[in-house]
Structures are given as C-alpha cells and as structure tokens.
Amino acid sequence: MSMLFSYCIPYDDGAAPNPFWGLCTLAICKPAIRRKAKKGDWIVGTGSKRSPIGDIAGQVVYAMCVIRR
C-alpha cells in the first residue's frame, strides 16, 4: 500500500525540492521522508503563511510520486 508524506515549504527557491531536468528530488532536505519513502509513495509540498508571495498556507506547491529508491 502506498504512503502519503507531506510537509510545509516556507519558500521555494528550486533547491529542495529540485524540480529541474525532468525529475523532482529531495536530495538535500527532509531526511526522515527520504529514509522512509518507497517506490510508489507520494510526497506533497504545501505552501506557508510566510511565503514571499504571501499567505499560501494549505496550497499544494508540488506533488510527486517516488519512482526510485
């Protein structure tokens, strides 16, 4: 059975998660998610009240399915 992981992104500068070059990666953030997530799981990043573009709390910034482990 697939798992769903989520976390709040205070601001999105493209470093973590890194959505470039055809893959979205968590290479430098969220070690607990990286340890537990398996192929087929989903990870959702949500916005923050403190976002530079304003209050986007509860908004989905990205969603990705784990394809490799």
C-alpha positions in Angstrom: 0.0 0.0 0.0 1.3 3.5 -0.9 2.0 6.1 1.7 1.4 9.9 1.5 4.0 12.2 3.0 3.6 15.9 3.2 5.4 19.0 4.6 5.2 22.7 4.5 7.7 24.6 2.3 8.5 28.0 3.8 9.7 29.3 0.4 10.5 27.6 -2.9 13.9 28.6 -4.4 14.3 25.5 -6.5 17.0 23.8 -4.4 14.9 21.5 -2.3 12.8 20.1 -3.8 14.7 20.4 -7.1 12.1 20.1 -9.9 14.6 20.6 -12.8 15.8 18.2 -15.5 12.7 16.0 -15.6 12.8 14.8 -12.0 11.8 16.3 -8.7 14.2 15.4 -6.0 14.6 15.7 -2.2 18.3 15.3 -2.3 19.2 17.9 0.4 16.0 18.1 2.5 13.6 16.0 4.6 15.9 13.1 5.7 13.1 11.4 7.5 11.0 11.3 4.3 13.9 10.1 2.3 14.6 7.3 4.8 11.0 6.0 4.8 9.6 6.7 1.3 9.4 3.8 -1.0 8.7 3.4 -4.7 5.0 4.2 -5.4 4.7 6.6 -2.3 3.5 10.2 -2.8 5.1 13.3 -1.4 3.2 16.6 -1.3 4.7 20.0 -0.5 2.3 22.7 0.8 2.7 26.4 1.0 3.4 28.6 4.0 1.9 31.7 5.6 5.4 33.2 5.4 5.9 32.7 1.7 7.5 35.6 -0.1 4.5 35.7 -2.4 2.0 35.9 0.5 0.0 33.5 2.5 -0.3 30.3 0.5 -0.9 28.0 3.6 -2.8 24.9 2.5 -2.0 25.3 -1.2 -0.2 22.5 -3.0 3.2 23.6 -4.3 4.1 20.3 -5.7 3.2 16.6 -5.6 5.4 13.8 -6.8 5.4 10.0 -6.9 8.5 8.2 -5.8 9.8 6.2 -8.8 13.2 5.1 -7.5 14.7 4.2 -4.2 
